[in-house]
Amino acid sequence: MDEQRQRTGLFSTLKQVLKSQGLRYRDLAELMNTSEPTIKRLFKEQDCKLSRLMDICKAIGVNFTDLVELSSNSPAEPTVLSIDIESALVDNPGLMSFFMLLVSDFDLKTIASQNNLQQTDIYLYLRELEKLSLIRLGQGNHFYFVVNRPIKWRSDGPMHQTLVRVNQRFIKEAITSHTGTNYPFYSASRLLSEASSKQFYREVDNLYFRFQQQATLDQMFYPTEELKPFKLVATTTPFDLASYFKVPTFNV
């Protein structure tokens, strides 16, 4: 059962990789010098030797080890920073912004260009992050993260006001610019049972995982200049509708 579950996960991730690269079963068949029905049957039955899976990976330019990692049924465990570290970031808005960009995979050159920073500024910011044990800094401003990503900020911690401000601004902009764009925005309030609400909680969790997984795939296959930041805000929570819409005494 565990082996079949892993195999199913691998094929599911392979489908996502094909989609990310704009490849159809027909294209994969041509790359592997076989027929489209053979590829379709392979993905439908999900029954093949490991060597065959590795052949597919080779054909589409994917490292098999990366595929196994991506197909994990559990998303990367987010890091919850200590209260002291969150407080230190809040106390230094410039450092907090620098770290936010860094963990969002902005490279140092882009951060410097967009913020008119000198290399000295970059070094000093990196040095402060190293003091907080968030990164390890080497020569030439080369660094690596000590903490796992993504970062999970405490909703009731030192970052609370910053999170509220950023998300309020983002949602306001999303609502304002929704008309005339292809970006979806949905907001609804309905009556649900407790069982149904729990089901939606799970679906929101799955959506968050898919968002993270697809971002990882895109960063593997697209050059940086073809990527741009996207933000996902999703929640399902009880909504005290009556407290938001007060009805005053009717005045004739």
C-alpha positions in Angstrom: 0.0 0.0 0.0 2.8 2.4 0.9 4.7 1.6 -2.3 1.5 2.2 -4.4 0.8 5.5 -2.6 4.4 6.6 -3.4 4.1 5.6 -7.0 0.8 7.5 -7.3 2.5 10.5 -5.8 5.3 10.3 -8.3 3.0 10.1 -11.3 0.9 13.0 -10.0 4.0 15.1 -9.7 5.2 14.1 -13.1 1.9 15.3 -14.5 2.5 18.7 -12.8 6.0 18.8 -14.3 4.7 18.1 -17.8 2.1 20.9 -17.3 4.7 23.3 -16.1 6.8 22.6 -19.2 3.8 22.8 -21.5 4.3 19.2 -22.6 1.5 16.9 -23.6 1.5 13.1 -23.6 2.2 13.2 -27.3 5.2 15.4 -26.8 6.6 13.0 -24.1 6.0 10.1 -26.4 8.1 11.8 -29.1 10.9 12.5 -26.6 10.9 8.9 -25.5 10.6 7.5 -29.1 7.3 5.6 -28.2 3.6 6.0 -28.9 1.1 8.3 -27.3 -1.2 5.4 -26.3 1.8 3.8 -24.5 2.4 7.0 -22.5 -1.3 7.4 -21.7 -1.5 3.8 -20.5 1.7 4.2 -18.4 0.2 7.2 -16.5 -3.2 5.5 -16.2 -2.0 2.2 -14.8 1.0 3.7 -13.0 2.7 0.4 -13.1 6.3 0.4 -14.4 9.8 -0.3 -13.4 11.9 2.3 -11.6 14.1 2.5 -14.6 11.2 3.5 -16.7 10.4 6.4 -14.3 14.0 7.5 -14.5 13.8 7.4 -18.3 10.8 9.8 -18.2 12.7 12.1 -15.8 15.7 12.1 -18.2 13.5 12.9 -21.2 12.0 16.0 -19.6 15.2 17.1 -17.8 14.2 16.4 -14.2 16.4 14.9 -11.5 14.7 11.8 -10.1 15.7 12.7 -6.6 14.0 16.1 -7.0 10.9 14.3 -8.3 10.8 12.1 -5.2 11.2 15.1 -3.0 8.5 17.1 -4.8 6.1 14.1 -4.6 6.2 13.9 -0.8 2.7 14.0 0.5 3.7 16.3 3.3 4.6 20.0 2.6 7.8 21.3 4.0 7.5 22.0 7.7 7.5 25.8 8.1 9.8 27.4 10.6 8.3 29.3 13.5 10.8 31.9 14.6 11.3 32.8 18.3 9.6 35.8 19.8 13.0 37.4 20.2 13.9 37.1 16.5 10.5 38.3 15.4 10.8 41.3 17.8 14.3 42.1 16.4 13.0 42.1 12.9 10.0 44.3 13.8 12.4 46.8 15.6 14.4 47.1 12.4 11.9 47.6 9.5 14.7 47.7 6.9 16.1 44.4 8.0 12.6 42.9 8.1 11.9 44.0 4.5 15.3 42.7 3.4 14.6 39.3 5.0 11.1 39.1 3.6 12.5 39.6 0.1 15.3 37.1 0.7 13.0 34.3 1.9 10.8 35.0 -1.1 13.7 34.1 -3.4 14.6 37.6 -4.5 18.3 37.6 -5.4 20.7 40.1 -3.9 21.3 41.9 -7.2 17.6 42.5 -7.7 17.1 43.7 -4.1 20.0 46.1 -4.5 18.7 47.4 -7.8 15.1 47.9 -6.7 16.1 49.6 -3.5 19.2 51.6 -4.6 21.4 49.7 -2.2 25.2 49.5 -2.3 27.2 46.3 -1.7 28.1 47.6 1.7 24.3 47.9 2.6 23.8 44.3 1.4 26.7 43.0 3.5 25.5 44.8 6.6 21.9 43.5 6.3 23.3 40.0 5.7 25.5 40.4 8.7 22.6 41.3 10.9 20.6 38.3 9.7 23.6 36.1 10.6 23.6 37.6 14.1 20.0 36.4 14.4 21.0 32.9 13.3 18.8 33.1 10.2 21.6 32.7 7.6 25.3 31.8 7.4 27.4 34.3 5.6 30.5 33.5 3.5 32.8 35.5 1.3 31.5 37.7 -1.4 28.1 38.0 0.3 27.4 34.3 -0.4 25.0 32.9 2.1 22.7 30.0 2.9 19.6 29.8 5.1 19.9 28.2 8.5 16.2 28.1 8.9 13.8 26.0 6.8 11.4 27.9 4.5 8.5 28.8 4.4 8.4 31.0 7.5 5.3 30.8 9.6 4.7 34.0 11.3 2.9 34.1 14.7 -0.5 35.7 14.1 -0.5 37.0 17.7 3.2 37.7 17.9 5.4 40.8 17.3 4.7 40.6 13.6 0.9 40.9 14.1 0.5 44.6 13.1 2.9 44.1 10.1 0.9 41.1 8.9 -2.4 42.9 9.3 -1.1 46.0 7.4 0.4 44.0 4.5 -2.6 41.7 4.1 -5.1 44.6 4.3 -3.3 46.5 1.7 -2.9 43.5 -0.5 -6.6 42.5 -0.3 -7.7 46.2 -0.9 -5.5 46.2 -4.0 -6.8 42.8 -5.2 -10.4 44.0 -4.8 -9.8 47.4 -6.5 -7.9 45.9 -9.5 -10.0 42.8 -9.9 -12.2 44.3 -12.6 -10.5 44.0 -16.0 -7.9 41.5 -14.9 -7.6 37.8 -15.1 -6.8 37.4 -11.5 -9.6 35.8 -9.5 -11.1 37.2 -6.3 -13.9 35.5 -4.4 -15.7 36.5 -1.2 -18.8 34.7 0.1 -20.6 34.0 3.3 -23.0 31.1 3.6 -24.4 28.9 6.3 -22.5 25.6 6.7 -22.5 22.6 9.0 -19.5 21.9 11.2 -18.7 18.9 9.1 -18.7 20.9 5.9 -16.6 23.7 7.4 -13.9 21.2 8.4 -13.9 19.8 4.9 -13.2 23.3 3.5 -10.5 23.8 6.1 -8.8 20.7 4.6 -9.3 22.0 1.0 -7.7 25.3 1.9 -4.7 23.5 3.4 -4.4 21.5 0.2 -4.6 24.6 -1.9 -1.8 26.2 0.1 0.3 23.0 -0.4 -0.3 23.1 -4.2 0.6 26.7 -4.3 4.0 26.0 -2.6 4.6 22.9 -4.7 3.9 24.7 -8.0 6.2 27.5 -7.0 9.0 25.0 -6.4 8.3 23.5 -9.8 8.3 26.8 -11.6 11.6 27.9 -9.9 13.1 24.6 -11.1 12.2 25.1 -14.8 11.9 28.8 -15.5 14.6 31.4 -15.5 14.3 34.0 -12.8 13.4 36.8 -15.2 10.3 34.9 -16.3 9.0 34.6 -12.7 7.2 37.3 -10.7 5.9 37.3 -7.1 2.3 36.1 -6.5 0.6 36.1 -3.1 -2.1 33.7 -2.0 -4.5 34.7 0.8 -7.1 32.1 1.7 -9.1 31.4 4.8 -12.3 29.7 5.9 -13.4 30.8 9.3 -16.7 31.6 11.2 -18.0 35.0 10.1 -20.1 37.0 12.6 -22.2 38.5 9.8 -24.6 40.4 12.1 -21.7 42.3 13.8 -20.5 43.6 10.4 -24.0 44.8 9.2 -25.9 46.7 11.9 -29.4 47.7 11.0 -30.5 51.0 12.7 -34.0 52.1 13.4 -35.7 53.0 10.2 -36.2 56.7 9.8 -39.2 57.8 7.8 
